[in-house]
């Protein structure tokens, strides 16, 4: 549903502490990462005894909930071509490059769509001169038009 960037914290695991909920989550590391896992009982005890930790976790939960709501709003109100264009622009920003090393399948997973839908739309973008595709790579060739 969302991506973690440098020094980010997984909201799903943090929110489990407060409601004692358990559910499966799927995590995928796109780059070499250092992951610290804090036992839920310890984090709960720490947050109950330290108002700063409790406020931090509350603020984090609020921020991530807002991010998830924005994603849902995009899914409901934006056409897929706009969502895909936004994804490519954001990916370009995150990688600080207009050449993206990413597969159609990975994009589909990020956008909650089928690979075939992504491939069709990327082909349309390529025909319109927005991008150039090669195996495992998408090069944004007209950033302004993609925006």
C-alpha positions in Angstrom: 0.0 0.0 0.0 2.9 2.3 0.6 6.7 2.5 0.4 9.2 3.1 3.1 12.1 5.4 2.5 15.3 6.1 4.4 14.7 6.2 8.2 11.0 5.4 7.8 9.1 3.1 10.1 6.6 0.4 9.1 3.2 1.7 10.4 1.6 -1.7 10.1 3.8 -3.3 12.7 3.6 -0.2 14.9 -0.2 -0.1 14.9 -0.4 -3.8 15.8 1.1 -2.9 19.2 -1.8 -0.7 20.2 -4.7 -3.0 19.2 -2.9 -6.3 19.7 -3.9 -7.2 16.2 -2.1 -9.8 14.1 -2.2 -9.9 10.4 0.0 -10.8 7.5 1.9 -8.1 5.7 4.1 -8.3 2.6 7.4 -6.5 2.6 9.8 -6.2 -0.3 13.2 -4.6 -0.1 14.1 -2.8 -3.3 17.6 -1.9 -2.1 20.0 -3.1 0.5 18.4 -2.3 3.8 19.0 -2.4 7.5 15.9 -3.5 9.3 15.5 -3.3 13.1 12.7 -5.4 14.6 11.4 -4.3 18.0 9.4 -6.7 19.9 5.8 -5.5 20.2 5.5 -6.0 23.9 8.7 -3.9 24.5 7.4 -1.1 22.2 4.1 -1.1 23.9 5.7 -0.9 27.4 8.0 1.9 26.2 5.1 3.9 24.7 3.1 3.5 27.9 6.0 4.8 30.0 7.2 7.5 27.7 4.8 10.2 26.4 7.4 11.2 23.7 7.4 7.7 22.2 3.6 7.6 22.4 3.3 10.9 20.6 5.9 9.8 18.0 3.9 6.6 17.3 0.6 8.5 17.2 2.0 11.1 14.7 3.5 8.3 12.6 0.2 6.5 12.5 -1.6 9.7 11.6 0.9 10.5 8.8 0.7 7.0 7.3 -3.1 6.9 7.5 -3.1 10.1 5.6 -0.8 8.6 3.0 -3.0 5.5 2.6 -6.1 7.7 2.2 -4.3 9.6 -0.5 -3.5 6.4 -2.3 -7.1 5.2 -2.0 -8.3 8.6 -3.3 -6.0 8.2 -6.4 -7.3 4.7 -7.0 -10.9 5.9 -6.9 -10.7 9.2 -8.6 -7.7 9.1 -11.1 -7.6 7.3 -14.4 -5.0 4.6 -14.6 -2.9 6.6 -17.0 -2.6 9.4 -14.5 -1.7 7.0 -11.7 0.9 5.3 -13.8 2.4 8.7 -14.9 2.5 9.8 -11.2 4.2 6.6 -10.3 6.9 7.0 -12.9 7.5 10.6 -11.9 7.8 9.6 -8.2 10.1 6.7 -9.1 12.2 9.0 -11.1 12.4 11.4 -8.2 13.3 8.6 -5.7 16.0 7.2 -8.0 17.2 10.7 -9.0 17.2 9.4 -12.6 15.0 9.4 -15.7 16.2 5.8 -16.4 14.2 3.5 -14.2 15.3 -0.1 -13.6 11.9 -1.6 -12.9 9.7 -4.3 -14.5 6.1 -4.1 -15.6 5.3 -6.7 -12.9 6.9 -4.6 -10.2 4.9 -1.5 -11.3 1.7 -3.5 -11.3 2.4 -4.7 -7.8 3.0 -1.1 -6.6 -0.2 0.1 -8.3 -2.4 -2.8 -7.5 -3.1 -3.6 -11.1 -2.4 -6.4 -13.6 0.9 -6.6 -15.5 -1.0 -6.6 -18.8 -2.8 -3.3 -18.0 0.6 -1.7 -17.1 2.2 -3.1 -20.2 -0.6 -1.7 -22.4 -0.4 1.7 -20.9 3.4 1.9 -21.0 3.2 1.0 -24.7 0.8 3.8 -25.2 3.2 6.2 -23.3 6.0 4.9 -25.6 3.9 5.5 -28.7 3.1 9.1 -27.5 6.9 9.7 -27.1 6.8 10.0 -23.3 9.1 7.0 -22.5 11.3 4.5 -24.1 11.2 0.9 -23.0 13.8 -1.9 -23.0 14.0 -5.1 -21.0 13.7 -4.2 -17.3 14.2 -0.5 -18.0 12.0 2.5 -18.6 13.6 5.7 -19.8 11.5 8.9 -19.4 12.3 10.9 -22.5 9.7 13.7 -22.1 9.4 14.6 -18.4 7.3 17.7 -19.0 4.7 15.9 -21.2 4.5 13.0 -18.7 3.7 15.5 -15.9 
